[in-house]
Each structure stands twice: as C-alpha cells, then as structure tokens.
Amino acid sequence: MALGIIESTAPSASPTGRAAHTDETKFSLGSDIWRVFCFFDEGRLVILLNGFQKKTQKTPKTEISIALRLKEEYFEEKRKGKI
C-alpha cells in the first residue's frame, strides 16, 4: 500500500475559532481516505494530533475537540520542559 497526500487545507477553525492555525490534511492509504489534524511548531516541526475517517460533509465536533485538547497538552508539556 502507498501513502499519498490528497489535499492539504488552509487552517480550519472550530465554531469558537480556537483551532486557528491547525491544519487538516487528507491522506489515502490503499482505498481508505484519512484526515489528520496537525500544526507547525516553530515553523519546521510538524505535530500530528489525531486522525480519523470523515464520513459526513462536516468535520465531527468531537474530532475538533480532541485536536484542540492534544494541541493544548503539547504546549503545556513543552512549557514544562518535558518535551
């Protein structure tokens, strides 16, 4: 199976706008299409947050919430010097 990037979107935002600067990228793996939330840290490091298969037109709010929580946890751990 080959992994290929299908599309990388502009920053997506939750209804509150808190997900600004978080990208959603689509990947194909075999015949499946996956979406992954990610962001750049310090311009060069790509942090992958969570991946899911989108089955409807709208991105599920639970997936946005997971991405936001993981992004906040990442920066909290970084602030504490754990990563």
C-alpha positions as MATLAB code, in Angstrom:
seq = 'MALGIIESTAPSASPTGRAAHTDETKFSLGSDIWRVFCFFDEGRLVILLNGFQKKTQKTPKTEISIALRLKEEYFEEKRKGKI';
ca = [
       0.000    0.000    0.000;
       1.166    3.501   -0.756;
       0.519    6.557    1.361;
      -0.288    9.672   -0.621;
      -1.312   13.197    0.255;
      -4.602   14.027   -1.413;
      -5.194   17.531   -0.149;
      -3.917   19.896    2.480;
      -6.375   22.553    3.544;
      -5.986   26.042    4.907;
      -6.222   26.411    8.672;
      -9.567   25.165    9.890;
     -11.454   26.675   12.776;
     -13.872   25.382   15.327;
     -17.076   27.333   15.968;
     -15.203   29.340   18.619;
     -12.191   29.919   16.399;
      -9.858   28.224   18.903;
      -8.451   25.860   16.281;
      -6.874   28.669   14.277;
      -3.558   27.627   12.762;
      -4.462   23.943   12.941;
      -4.428   22.281    9.537;
      -6.451   19.327    8.314;
      -4.712   17.125    5.755;
      -6.203   14.241    3.788;
      -4.184   11.086    3.141;
      -5.022    7.991    1.156;
      -3.842    4.610    2.355;
      -4.917    1.948   -0.087;
      -8.548    2.704   -0.845;
      -9.166    4.456    2.501;
      -9.031    8.224    2.989;
      -7.915    9.560    6.361;
      -7.850   13.095    7.721;
      -5.251   14.256   10.209;
      -5.194   17.456   12.256;
      -1.717   18.912   12.548;
       0.179   22.159   13.117;
       3.677   23.568   12.767;
       5.721   24.333   15.863;
       8.466   26.911   15.394;
       7.947   26.806   11.640;
       9.613   23.479   10.870;
       8.330   20.786   13.207;
       5.015   19.217   12.176;
       2.947   17.939   15.093;
       0.314   15.355   14.147;
      -2.646   15.460   16.513;
      -5.357   12.972   15.638;
      -6.519   11.083   12.588;
      -9.969    9.900   11.614;
     -12.091    8.826    8.682;
     -14.586   11.543    7.836;
     -17.935   10.052    6.851;
     -20.022   13.228    6.568;
     -19.611   16.671    4.975;
     -18.892   18.369    8.319;
     -15.897   17.572   10.482;
     -17.214   15.977   13.692;
     -17.033   18.335   16.680;
     -15.603   15.507   18.780;
     -12.593   15.285   16.441;
     -12.069   19.065   16.636;
     -12.267   18.864   20.442;
      -9.711   16.050   20.542;
      -7.324   18.046   18.322;
      -7.668   21.154   20.471;
      -7.076   19.203   23.678;
      -3.998   17.478   22.256;
      -2.602   20.785   20.985;
      -3.075   22.376   24.421;
      -1.438   19.350   26.102;
       1.506   19.569   23.711;
       2.216   23.217   24.544;
       1.712   22.608   28.278;
       4.246   19.746   28.234;
       6.625   21.881   26.178;
       6.242   24.780   28.629;
       7.130   22.428   31.498;
      10.225   21.256   29.615;
       9.023   17.661   29.325;
       9.388   17.668   25.539;
];
